[in-house]
């Protein structure tokens, strides 16, 4: 296989999760850090929508972070991140991507959505946090006793939510979720994909 090329932006949660899966699966990939203010012409030629991540490999262009993750796991999934194709994995990711992300954006950028106070958007996002806290009552990770695709796909977004107001998050009753996020942020995998090149 020719070398994979990933256009990424270090702090973007979608790009983060793509990098997590690629690193976990051991795919050799060259990462191009993109300035969102000056996107490279080569990236725009591959993906005119101009958002990261974009993976170019063996003549194929994959433009969605979840599809990049699934492609990487199809190459190598040593710890069964896919949980033998358990539909709960993709269902939880869909809930994150289509519901929680909506509330996260409004909470994080509340000044752009003056219709409601920031606390309103936070409370809407908290419904999902409560669900995750409940899942963690059963086990150390969201759907298994080890990291899975769901954990890797959700953690960058939960991290973003937690970081809007760290004092508030630290003071909540989501103790299992706090521990899960801390474990993730301190993992060698996350530290490796966040290292500045």
N, C-alpha and C positions, 0 to 999 in steps of 0.2 A: 504494500500500500504506500502511495506517495505520502509525503509529510502532510499532516493536517495543519490548517492555518485558521486560527480563531481571532476574529476582531472582537475586542473586549473593551470594557471600561471598568476599572478596578472596583469602584464603589457601587456599580449598578447591580441590584440583587439578581436580575435575570442573567447577567454575565457571570456573576459569582457562582450561581448554581450550575451553569454550563461548565465552568472551570473545575468545580468540585467533581462532577461526574467524569470528566475527561481525565483528571488526575487519578481518581480512584480506579478507573478502568485501565490505567497504564498506557493510554494512547499517546504516542509521540506527537506533540502539537507545538507549533510555534505561535506564540501569542503576540498580537499586535495591539498595543494599548492605543486607544483612539481618543482624540480630543473631540468632544461632542460639538465644539464650536467650529472645528475644521476637520470634518470627516474626510478620510482619504478617498481619492477618486476610485482606487482599486476596489474598496469596499462598496462604494455606491454603484459601481458597475456590476458587482455580484448581487447586490441587494438594494434596489433603488429606494426602499422604504427608509433606509438610513438609520435603523436602530440596531443596537448591539444586544446580544451576541450574534455574530454570523460565522458559521463554520464552513470552510471550503476544504473538501477532501475528495480525492480521486474523481474529479470532475463533477462532484455533487455539491450543491449549496444548500445548507440547512439554516433557516433564518429564525427559528423559534427555539427558545431555551429548553423547553421540555423535550422537543424533538431531538435536540443535540444530546441531552441527557440519555434519552432512550437509544439513540444511535451508539453512544459510547458504551452503554451497558450491553448492547447487542454484540459488541466486540469482546467484552470481558466483564463478568460480574462475579468476582470471586467470593463475595460475602452474601450473595443473594439479595441485593438491594431491591430487586423486582418482586421478591416474595412469591416466586413461582407464578407470577402473573395475577396475583390477588387483586381483584377490581377495587378493593378499598384504597389501594395506593393512589391510583389515578383519580378516584372520587374525592379524596381529601385534597389533592393538589388542585383539582378543579374548583373546589370550594374556596381555597386560598386565592387562586388566580382570578376568579370571577366575582367573589363577594368581598373577602377580606381586603384585597388589594384596593378596591374601590373606597372602602372606609379609611384605609391607611393613607391614601392620597389626600383625602379631605382633612384628616387629622393632622398630617404632616404639613400640609399647605393650607391651613384653615383660613388664612387671610384671603385666599383666592375664592373661598366659598363662604361669604359673609352671611348667607341665609341662616346659618346655625352657629352657635358658639363651638369652639374647639372641643369642649367636653362632650358635646352631643355626638360628634364624629368618633371620639374616643370610645364612648359607650357602645356605639354601633360595632366598632371593631372588637370590643371586649367580648362580644357574644362568641366569636371564634376562639378567642383566647381561653374562654371558659370551656369550650369543647375540647381544646388541646389539653388543658389541665386535667379534664376528666379522663382522656385517653391515657395520660401519664400515670393515673392512679393504678393502672393495671400492670405497667411495665416501665422500663427505663427509657425507652424510645416510643415514638408515637404508635407504631403498629407492630413492633416486634421487640425482642430483647437486644437488638443491635440496630445500628444505623441503617436506614433504608432510603430509597428514592424519595419517599415522602418527607423524611427529616431534612435531607439535603435540599429539597426543592422549597420547603417552607421556612427553614431557619433564617435565610437572608432577609425575609420579609418580617418575621417576628423580631429579628434584630433591629430592623429599621423602626418598627412600631415602638419597641422598648427604648430606643435612643431618642425619640422625640422629647420625652421627659423622663430621664433616667431615675430621678428621685421618686417620681410617681410610681414608675414600674417596680422599683425596688421595695416600695411600701405596700404593694398590692398583696393579696392573699394567694397569688399564683406561684406558690413556692416550688411546685414540681416543674412548672414551666420555666421559672427562673433558673433552676438547677440544670434543666435540659439545655437551655440556651447557653449557660455558662460552660457546660461540658462541650458543647459544639464549638463555641468560640475559642476554647482552649485546646481543641483537638489538633493534632499535627496536620491533618488534612486541610482544615480551614486556615491555619497559620501559613501553610505552604502556598495556598492559592491567593492569599492576600499579601504575600511578600512583594515589595516593590522591586521591580527588575532593574 
